[in-house]
Amino acid sequence: MSLLTLIALAAALGTDAFSLCVGVGLAGVNRRQIILISVVVLLFHIFMPLAGWFVGEIAGSLIGRAAAVLGSALLIYLGIGMIRGSLKNGRSLDSSLNGFSLKSLVLLGASVSMDALSVGFTLGTQQVNLLLAAGVIGLVAGLMTACGLVFGRFLGNRVGERAQLLGGLILIGIGIKLLF
């Protein structure tokens, strides 16, 4: 597999994280939160292809569905909280993200990286340097996460108080989409 093909694969895997983080960024995030969320997604996008390679496709489909449901529920919950906050004088998500527990961050990272689990299984059958592939996938996903958060924050600053409402709707939409 060429490096260009690997980067294209990594970008495709990072699109869930990017779109999710635009919604989160709309509500307002600080630099620390951007780094924390990006690092969690980066680590999951490195770990999941490796786990997929070791565990195999059957376990990936079983774990994938459970993580997708939990991740969807988390996104819907965050989205509802953002909408409620926007209706109560535009309270930002900032305080909510500061309270992100390790469990919430793990669920978030898992929900946007489940597709990388099955990709890892496939890569294991393709004579690919798996460590290089997992590293590239993780770096690209981490960068796309940071870009989504920064872009969302930029849009939120331009759109104003209704950005949180829009961000909440985006998160709920993505959460519902992940269920199906």
N, C-alpha and C positions, 0 to 999 in steps of 0.2 A: 504494500500500500504506500503510495507516495505521500510526502509531507502535505502537499496541497489537498489531497483527498482526505487525509486525516484532519486537517484544519476545517475543511468543509463539514465533515462528520461532527467535529467538536462544536462548530457553530450551530448546527442543527440541534444538537443535544442541549445547547445553552439557551435556545429560544424560550423555553418555558420559564427559566429563571429570569430572563430579561423582561418578558411581559409581566410576570408577577411583580417584579421589583419596580416597574414603572408605576404600578398601582400603589405599592407601599411608599414609594418616593413622593407621590403626589401629596400625601398627608404631611410630609416634612420629616426628614431624617437628618441627623447630624453626621459628621465625619466618622466618629467612633462607630455608629450604627452601620454605616456603609461598609466600613472595614470588617466589622464582626460578621455581618450577614454574607458578605462576599467571600470571606475566608471559610465559613461553614459550607457554602455551596461549592467552593473550590475543592475542599477536602472530600465532600461527598462524591463529586464528579471524578475524583481520583480513586477513591475507595470502591465505588460501585462497579466500574469495569473490572477491577481486580477481583472483587467478590463474585461477579458474574462468571468470570473465567474459572474460578475455583468451585463455585457452588453449582453452576449449570442452569440451564433454561427452566427446568421444572420448578426448582426452588424460587427462581426469579419471578415466575408468574404468580406463585402463591404469596410471596412476600410483597411483590409489587402491588397487588390488589389491596392488601391490607394497608400498606403505606399510602397508597393513593386515596383510600377512603379517609384515613386519619388526616392526611395532608389537606384534602378537600374540606373536611370539617374545620380544620384550623383556619383555612383561608376564608371560609364563609363566616366564621366567628369574628375574625379580624375585620372583615368587610362590614359586618353589622355594627361592630364597635365604632368603626370610622364613620359610618352613616349617622349613628346616634350622636357621636361627637360633633359632627357638622351641623346637626340640628340644634345642638346646645351651644350656640355661639362659637362655632368653629374651633373647638378644642382640638389640638393636633394629636396625631398618633405618637408623637415624640415620647410622651410619658408611658404609653402602652408598650412601645418597643424597648424602652429602658427596662421594663419589667419582663421582657422575654426570658422565659426560663430556658435552661439547657434542653429540657424536653421539647419545648416549642421550637427551638432552633433546629434540633435534630429532626423533628417531624417536617419542618419547612425544607431543610436540606434533602431529606429523603424523598419528599413529594416531588421535587423538581429534578431528581436524579434517578428515578426508577428506570427510565428508559436506558440509562447508561449501564444498568445491571445486565440486561439482555444483550446489549451491544458488546459487553465484555465477553460474554459467552461466544458470540459470533467471532470476535477478534481472536479468541483463543484457537479457533479452527482455521484461521487465515494466515498462519505463519507471519504474524505481526509482532514487532517488539512491544510487548504488552506494557512494560513500564513506561516507555516513551509515549505510547498511545494514551495511557491513563494520565500521564503528566500533561500532555497537550490538551486533552479533553478538560482536565481540571483547570488549567490556566485560562483557557478560552471561556469556560463557564464562569469562573471567578471574575474575569474582566467584563463579561456580558452582564453579570449581576450588578457590578459596580456601575456600569454605564446605565443600566435600567434605573437604579436608585438615583443617580445624579440627574438623569434626564427627567425622571418623575418629579424630583425636587425642583428642578428648573421650571417645569410646567406648572407645578403647584404655586411657585412664587408668582408666575405670570397670571394664572387663573384666579388666584386669591382664595377666599374662604370656601368657595364651592369645589375646590380641588379635592378636599377630603371626601366630599360626597361622591365625586367622580371616582376617586381611588377606591372607595368602599364598593361601589358598583362593579368596578373592574375586578377586584378580588373575589367578590361573590360570583361573578361570571366565570372566572378561571376555576374557582372551586367547584362549581357545578359542572363545567366542562371536564374536569379531571375525573368526575364520577362516571362519566360515560365514555 
